Amino acid sequence: MLVLGIILLVVGFVTGISILWTIGLILVIIGLVLWILGTAGHAVGGRRHYW
């Protein structure tokens, strides 16, 4: 999710399409939250780890 968010951020920035920038930012934030929860030991989506 982080990688997809970063790709959308870059594509949105280069092409000037603001909706891609917004979706990419949201995906990056969600990916970071899931990554932090996974490394803290909380089960994410029924899994003990998330990567």
C-alpha distance matrix in Angstrom:
0.0 3.8 5.5 5.2 6.1 8.6 9.9 10.6 12.2 14.3 15.3 16.2 18.1 20.0 20.9 21.6 19.8 19.0 16.9 14.2 14.5 14.2 11.3 9.4 10.8 9.9 6.2 6.8 9.3 7.7 5.2 8.6 10.6 9.2 9.6 13.0 14.1 13.4 15.4 18.0 18.9 18.0 17.1 13.6 13.9 17.1 16.0 17.4 14.5 10.7 9.1
3.8 0.0 3.8 5.5 5.1 6.2 8.6 9.9 10.5 12.4 14.3 15.2 16.4 18.4 19.9 20.5 19.3 18.4 17.1 14.2 13.5 13.8 11.6 8.8 9.5 9.8 6.5 5.0 8.1 8.0 5.0 7.0 10.1 9.7 9.0 12.0 14.0 13.6 14.8 17.5 19.0 18.6 18.4 15.3 16.4 19.4 17.9 18.6 15.3 11.7 9.6
5.5 3.8 0.0 3.8 5.4 5.1 6.2 8.6 9.8 10.7 12.3 14.0 15.3 16.6 18.2 19.4 18.4 18.3 17.2 13.8 13.6 14.8 12.6 9.4 11.2 12.2 8.9 7.9 11.4 11.6 8.7 10.7 13.9 13.2 12.2 15.4 17.4 16.6 17.5 20.5 21.9 21.8 21.3 18.2 18.9 21.8 20.0 20.9 17.5 13.9 11.1
5.2 5.5 3.8 0.0 3.8 5.5 5.1 6.2 8.6 10.0 10.5 12.0 14.1 15.4 16.3 17.4 15.9 15.9 14.2 10.9 11.5 12.5 9.8 7.2 10.0 10.6 7.3 7.9 11.5 11.2 9.4 12.1 14.8 14.1 14.1 17.3 18.9 18.3 19.9 22.6 23.8 23.1 22.3 18.8 18.9 22.1 20.9 22.3 19.2 15.5 13.2
6.1 5.1 5.4 3.8 0.0 3.8 5.4 5.1 6.1 8.7 9.9 10.3 12.1 14.2 15.3 15.7 14.2 13.5 12.1 9.1 8.7 9.4 7.3 4.0 6.3 7.4 4.8 4.8 8.5 9.2 8.1 10.3 12.9 13.2 13.5 16.1 17.9 18.1 19.5 21.9 23.5 22.6 22.3 18.9 19.3 22.8 21.8 23.0 20.0 16.2 14.4
8.6 6.2 5.1 5.5 3.8 0.0 3.8 5.4 5.0 6.2 8.6 9.8 10.5 12.3 14.2 14.9 14.4 14.0 13.7 10.3 9.2 11.1 9.9 6.2 7.7 10.1 8.2 6.6 10.3 11.9 10.2 11.4 14.7 15.3 14.7 17.1 19.6 19.6 20.3 22.9 24.8 24.5 24.5 21.3 22.2 25.4 24.0 24.7 21.4 17.8 15.4
9.9 8.6 6.2 5.1 5.4 3.8 0.0 3.8 5.4 5.2 6.1 8.4 9.9 10.6 12.1 13.7 13.0 13.6 13.1 9.4 9.5 12.0 10.5 7.3 10.1 12.3 10.2 9.8 13.5 14.6 13.0 14.8 17.9 18.0 17.6 20.3 22.5 22.2 23.2 26.0 27.6 27.2 26.8 23.4 23.8 27.0 25.7 26.8 23.5 19.8 17.2
10.6 9.9 8.6 6.2 5.1 5.4 3.8 0.0 3.8 5.4 5.1 5.8 8.3 9.8 10.4 11.3 9.9 10.2 9.4 5.6 6.3 8.6 7.2 4.7 8.1 10.1 8.8 9.4 12.7 13.8 13.2 15.3 17.9 18.3 18.6 21.2 23.1 23.2 24.6 27.0 28.6 27.7 27.3 23.7 23.8 27.3 26.5 27.9 24.8 21.1 19.0
12.2 10.5 9.8 8.6 6.1 5.0 5.4 3.8 0.0 3.8 5.6 5.2 6.0 8.6 10.1 10.2 9.7 9.2 9.6 6.5 4.7 7.7 7.9 4.8 6.5 9.7 9.4 8.8 11.8 13.8 13.5 14.6 17.4 18.6 18.6 20.6 22.9 23.5 24.4 26.6 28.7 28.0 28.0 24.7 25.3 28.8 27.8 28.8 25.7 22.1 20.0
14.3 12.4 10.7 10.0 8.7 6.2 5.2 5.4 3.8 0.0 3.8 5.4 5.1 6.1 8.5 9.7 10.3 11.0 12.0 8.8 7.6 11.1 11.3 8.4 10.2 13.5 12.8 11.9 15.1 17.1 16.2 17.2 20.4 21.3 20.8 23.0 25.6 25.8 26.4 28.9 31.0 30.6 30.6 27.4 28.0 31.3 30.1 31.0 27.7 24.0 21.5
15.3 14.3 12.3 10.5 9.9 8.6 6.1 5.1 5.6 3.8 0.0 3.8 5.4 5.2 6.0 8.0 8.0 9.8 10.5 7.2 7.7 11.2 11.1 9.1 11.8 14.5 13.8 13.9 17.1 18.6 18.0 19.6 22.5 23.1 23.1 25.5 27.7 27.8 28.8 31.4 33.2 32.5 32.2 28.7 28.8 32.3 31.3 32.6 29.4 25.7 23.2
16.2 15.2 14.0 12.0 10.3 9.8 8.4 5.8 5.2 5.4 3.8 0.0 3.8 5.6 5.4 5.5 4.9 6.1 7.3 4.7 4.7 8.3 9.1 8.0 10.1 12.8 13.1 13.5 16.1 17.9 18.0 19.5 22.0 23.1 23.5 25.5 27.6 28.3 29.4 31.6 33.5 32.6 32.4 28.9 29.0 32.6 32.0 33.3 30.3 26.6 24.6
18.1 16.4 15.3 14.1 12.1 10.5 9.9 8.3 6.0 5.1 5.4 3.8 0.0 3.8 5.7 5.2 6.9 7.6 10.1 8.1 6.4 10.1 11.8 10.1 11.2 14.5 15.1 14.6 17.0 19.4 19.4 20.2 23.0 24.5 24.4 26.2 28.7 29.4 30.1 32.2 34.5 33.8 34.0 30.7 31.2 34.8 33.9 34.8 31.7 28.1 25.9
20.0 18.4 16.6 15.4 14.2 12.3 10.6 9.8 8.6 6.1 5.2 5.6 3.8 0.0 3.8 5.7 8.1 10.2 12.5 10.3 9.7 13.4 14.6 12.8 14.5 17.7 17.8 17.4 20.2 22.4 21.9 23.0 25.9 27.1 26.8 28.8 31.4 31.8 32.4 34.8 37.0 36.5 36.5 33.1 33.5 36.9 35.9 36.9 33.7 30.0 27.5
20.9 19.9 18.2 16.3 15.3 14.2 12.1 10.4 10.1 8.5 6.0 5.4 5.7 3.8 0.0 3.8 5.5 8.7 10.8 9.2 9.7 13.1 14.2 13.4 15.4 18.2 18.4 18.7 21.4 23.3 23.2 24.7 27.3 28.3 28.5 30.7 32.9 33.3 34.3 36.7 38.6 37.8 37.5 34.0 34.0 37.5 36.8 38.2 35.1 31.4 29.1
21.6 20.5 19.4 17.4 15.7 14.9 13.7 11.3 10.2 9.7 8.0 5.5 5.2 5.7 3.8 0.0 3.8 6.0 9.0 8.6 8.3 11.3 13.3 13.0 14.3 17.0 18.1 18.4 20.5 22.6 23.1 24.3 26.7 28.1 28.6 30.4 32.5 33.4 34.4 36.4 38.6 37.6 37.5 34.0 34.1 37.8 37.3 38.6 35.6 32.0 30.0
19.8 19.3 18.4 15.9 14.2 14.4 13.0 9.9 9.7 10.3 8.0 4.9 6.9 8.1 5.5 3.8 0.0 3.8 5.7 5.8 6.8 9.1 10.6 11.1 12.9 14.9 16.0 17.1 19.1 20.7 21.5 23.1 25.2 26.4 27.2 29.2 31.0 31.9 33.3 35.2 37.1 35.8 35.4 31.8 31.6 35.3 35.1 36.7 34.0 30.3 28.6
19.0 18.4 18.3 15.9 13.5 14.0 13.6 10.2 9.2 11.0 9.8 6.1 7.6 10.2 8.7 6.0 3.8 0.0 3.8 5.4 5.0 6.2 8.7 9.8 10.6 12.5 14.3 15.3 16.7 18.5 19.8 21.2 22.9 24.5 25.6 27.2 28.9 30.2 31.6 33.2 35.2 33.8 33.6 30.1 30.1 33.9 33.8 35.3 32.7 29.1 27.7
16.9 17.1 17.2 14.2 12.1 13.7 13.1 9.4 9.6 12.0 10.5 7.3 10.1 12.5 10.8 9.0 5.7 3.8 0.0 3.8 5.4 5.0 6.1 8.4 9.8 10.6 12.2 14.1 15.5 16.6 18.1 20.0 21.3 22.6 24.1 25.9 27.2 28.4 30.2 31.7 33.5 31.7 31.3 27.6 27.3 31.1 31.3 33.0 30.7 27.0 26.0
14.2 14.2 13.8 10.9 9.1 10.3 9.4 5.6 6.5 8.8 7.2 4.7 8.1 10.3 9.2 8.6 5.8 5.4 3.8 0.0 3.8 5.4 5.2 5.9 8.4 9.9 10.4 12.0 14.2 15.3 16.1 18.1 20.0 20.9 21.9 24.1 25.6 26.4 28.1 30.0 31.7 30.3 29.8 26.1 25.9 29.6 29.4 31.0 28.4 24.7 23.2
14.5 13.5 13.6 11.5 8.7 9.2 9.5 6.3 4.7 7.6 7.7 4.7 6.4 9.7 9.7 8.3 6.8 5.0 5.4 3.8 0.0 3.8 5.6 5.1 6.1 8.7 10.0 10.5 12.4 14.4 15.2 16.5 18.5 20.0 20.8 22.5 24.5 25.6 26.8 28.6 30.7 29.4 29.4 25.9 26.2 29.9 29.6 30.8 28.1 24.4 23.0
14.2 13.8 14.8 12.5 9.4 11.1 12.0 8.6 7.7 11.1 11.2 8.3 10.1 13.4 13.1 11.3 9.1 6.2 5.0 5.4 3.8 0.0 3.8 5.4 5.2 6.3 8.7 10.0 10.8 12.5 14.2 15.5 16.9 18.5 20.0 21.4 22.9 24.4 25.9 27.3 29.3 27.7 27.6 24.2 24.4 28.2 28.2 29.5 27.1 23.6 22.7
11.3 11.6 12.6 9.8 7.3 9.9 10.5 7.2 7.9 11.3 11.1 9.1 11.8 14.6 14.2 13.3 10.6 8.7 6.1 5.2 5.6 3.8 0.0 3.8 5.5 5.1 6.2 8.6 10.0 10.6 12.1 14.2 15.5 16.5 18.1 20.0 21.2 22.3 24.2 25.8 27.4 25.7 25.2 21.6 21.4 25.2 25.3 26.9 24.6 21.0 20.1
9.4 8.8 9.4 7.2 4.0 6.2 7.3 4.7 4.8 8.4 9.1 8.0 10.1 12.8 13.4 13.0 11.1 9.8 8.4 5.9 5.1 5.4 3.8 0.0 3.8 5.4 5.1 6.1 8.7 9.9 10.3 12.2 14.3 15.3 16.1 18.2 19.9 20.7 22.2 24.2 26.0 24.8 24.5 21.0 21.3 25.0 24.5 25.7 23.0 19.4 18.0
10.8 9.5 11.2 10.0 6.3 7.7 10.1 8.1 6.5 10.2 11.8 10.1 11.2 14.5 15.4 14.3 12.9 10.6 9.8 8.4 6.1 5.2 5.5 3.8 0.0 3.8 5.5 5.1 6.3 8.7 9.8 10.6 12.5 14.3 15.2 16.6 18.5 19.9 21.1 22.6 24.8 23.6 23.9 20.6 21.4 25.1 24.6 25.5 22.9 19.5 18.4
9.9 9.8 12.2 10.6 7.4 10.1 12.3 10.1 9.7 13.5 14.5 12.8 14.5 17.7 18.2 17.0 14.9 12.5 10.6 9.9 8.7 6.3 5.1 5.4 3.8 0.0 3.8 5.5 5.2 6.2 8.5 10.0 10.7 12.4 14.1 15.5 16.7 18.3 20.1 21.2 23.1 21.4 21.4 18.0 18.6 22.3 22.3 23.4 21.2 17.9 17.6
6.2 6.5 8.9 7.3 4.8 8.2 10.2 8.8 9.4 12.8 13.8 13.1 15.1 17.8 18.4 18.1 16.0 14.3 12.2 10.4 10.0 8.7 6.2 5.1 5.5 3.8 0.0 3.8 5.4 5.1 5.9 8.5 9.9 10.5 11.9 14.1 15.3 16.2 18.1 19.8 21.3 19.9 19.5 16.0 16.4 20.0 19.7 21.0 18.5 15.0 14.3
6.8 5.0 7.9 7.9 4.8 6.6 9.8 9.4 8.8 11.9 13.9 13.5 14.6 17.4 18.7 18.4 17.1 15.3 14.1 12.0 10.5 10.0 8.6 6.1 5.1 5.5 3.8 0.0 3.8 5.5 5.0 6.1 8.6 9.9 10.3 12.1 14.2 15.1 16.3 18.2 20.2 19.3 19.6 16.4 17.6 21.0 20.1 20.7 17.9 14.5 13.4
9.3 8.1 11.4 11.5 8.5 10.3 13.5 12.7 11.8 15.1 17.1 16.1 17.0 20.2 21.4 20.5 19.1 16.7 15.5 14.2 12.4 10.8 10.0 8.7 6.3 5.2 5.4 3.8 0.0 3.8 5.4 5.2 6.3 8.7 9.8 10.6 12.4 14.2 15.5 16.5 18.8 17.6 18.2 15.3 16.8 20.2 19.7 20.1 17.7 14.7 14.5
7.7 8.0 11.6 11.2 9.2 11.9 14.6 13.8 13.8 17.1 18.6 17.9 19.4 22.4 23.3 22.6 20.7 18.5 16.6 15.3 14.4 12.5 10.6 9.9 8.7 6.2 5.1 5.5 3.8 0.0 3.8 5.5 5.1 6.2 8.5 9.9 10.6 12.2 14.3 15.4 17.0 15.2 15.3 12.1 13.2 16.7 16.5 17.3 15.3 12.3 12.7
5.2 5.0 8.7 9.4 8.1 10.2 13.0 13.2 13.5 16.2 18.0 18.0 19.4 21.9 23.2 23.1 21.5 19.8 18.1 16.1 15.2 14.2 12.1 10.3 9.8 8.5 5.9 5.0 5.4 3.8 0.0 3.8 5.5 5.2 6.0 8.6 9.9 10.4 12.2 14.1 15.7 14.6 14.6 11.5 12.9 16.1 15.1 15.7 13.1 9.7 9.3
8.6 7.0 10.7 12.1 10.3 11.4 14.8 15.3 14.6 17.2 19.6 19.5 20.2 23.0 24.7 24.3 23.1 21.2 20.0 18.1 16.5 15.5 14.2 12.2 10.6 10.0 8.5 6.1 5.2 5.5 3.8 0.0 3.8 5.5 5.0 6.1 8.5 9.7 10.5 12.1 14.4 13.9 14.9 12.4 14.7 17.6 16.3 16.1 13.4 10.6 10.4
10.6 10.1 13.9 14.8 12.9 14.7 17.9 17.9 17.4 20.4 22.5 22.0 23.0 25.9 27.3 26.7 25.2 22.9 21.3 20.0 18.5 16.9 15.5 14.3 12.5 10.7 9.9 8.6 6.3 5.1 5.5 3.8 0.0 3.8 5.4 5.2 6.1 8.5 10.0 10.6 12.7 11.4 12.5 10.2 12.7 15.6 14.8 14.6 12.7 10.5 11.6
9.2 9.7 13.2 14.1 13.2 15.3 18.0 18.3 18.6 21.3 23.1 23.1 24.5 27.1 28.3 28.1 26.4 24.5 22.6 20.9 20.0 18.5 16.5 15.3 14.3 12.4 10.5 9.9 8.7 6.2 5.2 5.5 3.8 0.0 3.8 5.5 5.1 6.0 8.6 9.8 10.9 9.5 9.7 7.0 9.4 12.2 11.2 11.4 9.4 7.0 8.6
9.6 9.0 12.2 14.1 13.5 14.7 17.6 18.6 18.6 20.8 23.1 23.5 24.4 26.8 28.5 28.6 27.2 25.6 24.1 21.9 20.8 20.0 18.1 16.1 15.2 14.1 11.9 10.3 9.8 8.5 6.0 5.0 5.4 3.8 0.0 3.8 5.5 5.1 6.2 8.5 10.2 10.1 10.9 9.0 11.8 14.0 12.0 11.3 8.5 6.1 6.6
13.0 12.0 15.4 17.3 16.1 17.1 20.3 21.2 20.6 23.0 25.5 25.5 26.2 28.8 30.7 30.4 29.2 27.2 25.9 24.1 22.5 21.4 20.0 18.2 16.6 15.5 14.1 12.1 10.6 9.9 8.6 6.1 5.2 5.5 3.8 0.0 3.8 5.4 5.2 6.1 8.8 9.0 11.1 10.1 13.5 15.3 13.6 12.1 10.0 8.9 10.1
14.1 14.0 17.4 18.9 17.9 19.6 22.5 23.1 22.9 25.6 27.7 27.6 28.7 31.4 32.9 32.5 31.0 28.9 27.2 25.6 24.5 22.9 21.2 19.9 18.5 16.7 15.3 14.2 12.4 10.6 9.9 8.5 6.1 5.1 5.5 3.8 0.0 3.8 5.6 5.1 6.6 5.5 7.6 7.0 10.6 12.2 10.9 9.5 8.4 8.1 10.6
13.4 13.6 16.6 18.3 18.1 19.6 22.2 23.2 23.5 25.8 27.8 28.3 29.4 31.8 33.3 33.4 31.9 30.2 28.4 26.4 25.6 24.4 22.3 20.7 19.9 18.3 16.2 15.1 14.2 12.2 10.4 9.7 8.5 6.0 5.1 5.4 3.8 0.0 3.8 5.4 5.5 5.6 6.6 6.2 9.7 10.7 8.4 6.8 4.8 5.0 7.7
15.4 14.8 17.5 19.9 19.5 20.3 23.2 24.6 24.4 26.4 28.8 29.4 30.1 32.4 34.3 34.4 33.3 31.6 30.2 28.1 26.8 25.9 24.2 22.2 21.1 20.1 18.1 16.3 15.5 14.3 12.2 10.5 10.0 8.6 6.2 5.2 5.6 3.8 0.0 3.8 5.4 7.5 9.5 9.9 13.5 14.2 11.4 8.9 6.8 7.5 9.0
18.0 17.5 20.5 22.6 21.9 22.9 26.0 27.0 26.6 28.9 31.4 31.6 32.2 34.8 36.7 36.4 35.2 33.2 31.7 30.0 28.6 27.3 25.8 24.2 22.6 21.2 19.8 18.2 16.5 15.4 14.1 12.1 10.6 9.8 8.5 6.1 5.1 5.4 3.8 0.0 3.8 5.8 9.0 10.3 14.1 14.5 12.4 9.6 8.9 10.2 12.4
18.9 19.0 21.9 23.8 23.5 24.8 27.6 28.6 28.7 31.0 33.2 33.5 34.5 37.0 38.6 38.6 37.1 35.2 33.5 31.7 30.7 29.3 27.4 26.0 24.8 23.1 21.3 20.2 18.8 17.0 15.7 14.4 12.7 10.9 10.2 8.8 6.6 5.5 5.4 3.8 0.0 3.8 6.5 8.9 12.4 11.9 9.7 6.5 7.0 9.5 12.4
18.0 18.6 21.8 23.1 22.6 24.5 27.2 27.7 28.0 30.6 32.5 32.6 33.8 36.5 37.8 37.6 35.8 33.8 31.7 30.3 29.4 27.7 25.7 24.8 23.6 21.4 19.9 19.3 17.6 15.2 14.6 13.9 11.4 9.5 10.1 9.0 5.5 5.6 7.5 5.8 3.8 0.0 3.8 6.2 9.6 9.4 8.4 6.3 7.6 9.4 12.9
17.1 18.4 21.3 22.3 22.3 24.5 26.8 27.3 28.0 30.6 32.2 32.4 34.0 36.5 37.5 37.5 35.4 33.6 31.3 29.8 29.4 27.6 25.2 24.5 23.9 21.4 19.5 19.6 18.2 15.3 14.6 14.9 12.5 9.7 10.9 11.1 7.6 6.6 9.5 9.0 6.5 3.8 0.0 3.8 6.4 5.7 5.1 4.4 6.6 8.4 12.1
13.6 15.3 18.2 18.8 18.9 21.3 23.4 23.7 24.7 27.4 28.7 28.9 30.7 33.1 34.0 34.0 31.8 30.1 27.6 26.1 25.9 24.2 21.6 21.0 20.6 18.0 16.0 16.4 15.3 12.1 11.5 12.4 10.2 7.0 9.0 10.1 7.0 6.2 9.9 10.3 8.9 6.2 3.8 0.0 3.8 5.5 5.3 6.4 6.8 6.6 10.2
13.9 16.4 18.9 18.9 19.3 22.2 23.8 23.8 25.3 28.0 28.8 29.0 31.2 33.5 34.0 34.1 31.6 30.1 27.3 25.9 26.2 24.4 21.4 21.3 21.4 18.6 16.4 17.6 16.8 13.2 12.9 14.7 12.7 9.4 11.8 13.5 10.6 9.7 13.5 14.1 12.4 9.6 6.4 3.8 0.0 3.8 5.5 8.4 9.1 8.6 11.7
17.1 19.4 21.8 22.1 22.8 25.4 27.0 27.3 28.8 31.3 32.3 32.6 34.8 36.9 37.5 37.8 35.3 33.9 31.1 29.6 29.9 28.2 25.2 25.0 25.1 22.3 20.0 21.0 20.2 16.7 16.1 17.6 15.6 12.2 14.0 15.3 12.2 10.7 14.2 14.5 11.9 9.4 5.7 5.5 3.8 0.0 3.8 6.8 8.9 9.8 13.2
16.0 17.9 20.0 20.9 21.8 24.0 25.7 26.5 27.8 30.1 31.3 32.0 33.9 35.9 36.8 37.3 35.1 33.8 31.3 29.4 29.6 28.2 25.3 24.5 24.6 22.3 19.7 20.1 19.7 16.5 15.1 16.3 14.8 11.2 12.0 13.6 10.9 8.4 11.4 12.4 9.7 8.4 5.1 5.3 5.5 3.8 0.0 3.8 5.4 7.0 10.3
17.4 18.6 20.9 22.3 23.0 24.7 26.8 27.9 28.8 31.0 32.6 33.3 34.8 36.9 38.2 38.6 36.7 35.3 33.0 31.0 30.8 29.5 26.9 25.7 25.5 23.4 21.0 20.7 20.1 17.3 15.7 16.1 14.6 11.4 11.3 12.1 9.5 6.8 8.9 9.6 6.5 6.3 4.4 6.4 8.4 6.8 3.8 0.0 3.8 7.1 10.4
14.5 15.3 17.5 19.2 20.0 21.4 23.5 24.8 25.7 27.7 29.4 30.3 31.7 33.7 35.1 35.6 34.0 32.7 30.7 28.4 28.1 27.1 24.6 23.0 22.9 21.2 18.5 17.9 17.7 15.3 13.1 13.4 12.7 9.4 8.5 10.0 8.4 4.8 6.8 8.9 7.0 7.6 6.6 6.8 9.1 8.9 5.4 3.8 0.0 3.8 6.8
10.7 11.7 13.9 15.5 16.2 17.8 19.8 21.1 22.1 24.0 25.7 26.6 28.1 30.0 31.4 32.0 30.3 29.1 27.0 24.7 24.4 23.6 21.0 19.4 19.5 17.9 15.0 14.5 14.7 12.3 9.7 10.6 10.5 7.0 6.1 8.9 8.1 5.0 7.5 10.2 9.5 9.4 8.4 6.6 8.6 9.8 7.0 7.1 3.8 0.0 3.8
9.1 9.6 11.1 13.2 14.4 15.4 17.2 19.0 20.0 21.5 23.2 24.6 25.9 27.5 29.1 30.0 28.6 27.7 26.0 23.2 23.0 22.7 20.1 18.0 18.4 17.6 14.3 13.4 14.5 12.7 9.3 10.4 11.6 8.6 6.6 10.1 10.6 7.7 9.0 12.4 12.4 12.9 12.1 10.2 11.7 13.2 10.3 10.4 6.8 3.8 0.0
